[in-house]
Amino acid sequence: MKKLYDIPRNSYVRVLPQQSEDGVEETVKTPVASAEVEKGELIFFSHTDGMYSLCCKVDEETLKHGETCHMAAWTEVEVIDLSELFAFDKIRTLIGRSGYGKDGQGEFRESILSEMSDNWVSASIEFVDSEHPHRKFYQQELDYRKENSISIEDTEE
């Protein structure tokens, strides 16, 4: 059990029951205009900004990000490793990357991990910080491709 402010950016977390100092269960604290968050929900935690966070609710079947929510930075959560929820063959079809290329000036593109070029996967490993929840899957994808003689070249755009 950790407080949200101690969690690495871009992590998946499960909201734990919140308790007051005297042990009484409380609701998850959110600002007035935010969607409510319930204990047990899977949440993608982007970052904290002051006393609240930027998060998205996550569909546990597809990992699609849904409604934006803002939990208090002191919300008690547990970090969820996606490999505890899915086998790697499934993970490689659920996660991916999007962006405007390495210089930030290209056309917007997005792809799931299993369809990203080898160069894009390698660049993703170098781009994201060491605590990013997908980093280990990018490395695992390169290992998987090597073991299975798979190579995906960059497409000309």
Residue pairs with C-beta under 8 A, 6 or more apart in sequence:
1 16
1 76
1 77
1 78
2 76
2 77
2 78
2 79
3 73
3 74
3 75
3 76
3 77
4 13
4 45
4 48
4 53
4 71
4 72
4 73
4 74
4 75
4 76
4 77
5 48
5 73
5 74
7 13
7 45
7 77
7 79
8 79
8 129
8 131
8 132
8 133
9 45
9 46
9 47
9 129
9 131
9 132
10 44
10 45
10 46
10 47
10 128
10 132
10 133
10 134
11 44
11 45
11 79
11 80
11 131
11 133
12 42
12 43
12 44
12 45
12 58
12 79
12 80
12 81
12 82
12 133
13 42
13 43
13 45
13 77
13 78
13 79
13 80
14 40
14 41
14 42
14 43
14 77
14 78
14 80
15 28
15 37
15 38
15 39
15 40
15 41
15 43
15 71
15 75
15 76
15 77
16 39
16 76
16 77
16 78
17 25
17 39
17 76
18 25
18 26
18 27
18 28
18 29
18 39
18 75
18 76
19 25
19 26
19 76
20 26
27 36
28 36
28 37
28 38
28 39
28 71
28 72
28 75
29 71
29 72
29 74
29 75
30 36
30 37
30 52
30 69
30 70
30 71
30 72
31 52
31 70
34 52
34 68
34 69
34 70
34 71
35 57
35 67
35 68
35 69
36 69
37 43
37 55
37 57
37 69
37 71
37 75
41 57
42 57
42 58
42 60
42 80
43 55
43 56
43 57
43 58
43 69
43 71
43 77
44 55
44 56
44 57
44 58
44 65
45 53
45 55
45 77
46 53
46 54
46 55
46 56
47 53
47 54
48 54
48 73
50 73
51 72
51 73
52 70
52 71
52 72
52 73
53 70
53 71
53 72
53 73
53 75
54 68
54 70
55 68
55 69
55 70
55 71
56 65
56 66
56 67
56 68
56 69
57 65
57 66
57 67
57 69
58 64
58 65
58 66
59 66
60 85
62 94
63 82
63 94
63 95
81 133
82 91
82 94
82 95
82 133
82 137
83 91
83 137
86 94
88 137
88 140
88 144
91 113
91 137
92 112
92 113
92 114
92 137
92 141
92 144
93 112
93 113
93 114
94 112
95 112
95 113
95 134
95 137
96 110
96 111
96 112
96 113
96 115
96 116
97 110
97 111
97 113
97 116
97 120
97 124
98 108
98 109
98 110
98 111
99 108
99 109
99 110
100 106
100 107
100 108
100 109
101 107
101 109
102 123
106 157
107 157
109 157
111 120
113 121
113 137
113 138
113 141
114 141
115 152
116 124
116 141
116 152
117 152
117 153
117 154
117 155
118 142
118 145
118 151
118 152
118 153
119 154
120 154
121 138
121 141
121 142
122 138
122 142
124 134
124 135
124 138
125 135
125 138
125 139
125 142
128 134
128 135
128 138
129 135
144 150
145 151
145 152
